């Protein structure tokens, strides 16, 4: 443990992306602000992710816009020129982040232990966290605080919602109870985390029969817009397709008003955690005990153990923590009836948000 005789004057967090991981930083910051109220907190963050958390009070945001290519490095160097922090929390184990850490002046650079410090992060840090590595991502981030002598954990995700974003959500959601389906995860090679269009359409029709308006959300990516359009085309009901028009702020407001969210392993599932909206997460390709929506572990659908056994020929104990199942048929392990039964159970138990 790094022993601070008194709270440091300044602390820098480096975590650029992705959306889900950025939401996990919020409880860490709320804890730091509670325990070390006088410490100045700076957060080096990606441009897109900043749009979600920019209302967070008491934090200086330093934008690293990787879309600018080599100019992003010059921008970061300019913003940090003459700056010195008491400690840097290197919460992103990736080569880009490690190289950027060379531009950050701090006597203590705390990174991951050897098991988690991918891309040779240990060469760039001078201190490492300790603890069980088979934990949820959020619990792993709290190990950074444990390493600097903070044992308290405040599970607070609070973010203010912009009035314009709330107005959008109110105009789209209307007065009827609605459910948000965010059907797509991010587009990556061999990323088979999406359920089928046909299955989503059947679930949307089931929700309509239960009296819910269904809102489909997605990024501006053409693949996601077309995916959602295909769901609408297959439905007997008439879901409202918001794909492509929901900024992160609008999405936060929209999910806040939803009775619950249905989504695979994707950032919006963690956005729902911020606003206490239950999530029926669809997990088969990835381990929900590591990356699932933190407050909805008891209601998500977990076929990951079966997927590991069938496609990777491993048990949970044998697999690396967070090992992915990369098979195009993996999400077929989740049946429509499992999802509709979970919906029915939520309604019957009045677990859904009111």
Secondary structure, 3 states (H helix, E strand, C coil): CCCCCCCCCEEEEECCCCHHHHHHHHHHHHHHHHHCCCCEEEEEEEHHHHHHHCCCCCEEEEEECHHHCHHHHHHHHHHHCCCCEEEEEECCCCHHHHHHHCCCCEEEEEECCCCCCCCCHHHCCCEECCCCCCCCHHHHHHHHHHHCCCCCCCCCCCCCCCHHHHHHHHHHHCCCCEEEEECCCCCCCCCCCCCCHHHHHHHHHHHHHCCCEEEECCCCCHHHHHHHHHHHHHCCCCCEECCCCCCHHHHHHHHHHCCCEEEECCHHHHHHHHCCCCEEEEECCCCHHHHCCHHHCCCCEECHHHHHHHHHCCCCCCCCCCCCCCCCCHHHHCCHHHHHHHHHHHHHCCCCCC
